[in-house]
């Protein structure tokens, strides 16, 4: 790989890492917000059911069923966050590989 090609590729990966890092931070916030919304709704539903006199052993299942959409959103946000972290890790591995190629190329006679 030519030195200029390698430099361009390393720059491109650097840009991808920057973009992926920002996406991870955005998804982290989204994950936390979805967790908060789910927990608040669950608390309100449990409180409402208790106030309505629903049998105590039924309250958790009924409450979770009522806020199932929020739980789905919470779980989806968690998986999106995990996927973004894995993607960032993959890009970082690519960058590391390019750095290794660059070091190897620098050690070759006639270069460096």
Secondary structure, 3 states (H helix, E strand, C coil): CCHHHHHHHHHHHHHHHHHHHHHHHHHHHHHHHHHHHHHHHHHHHHHHHHHCCCCHHHHHHHHHHHCHHHHHHHHHHHHHHHHHHHHHHHHHHHHHHHHHHHHHHHHCCCCC
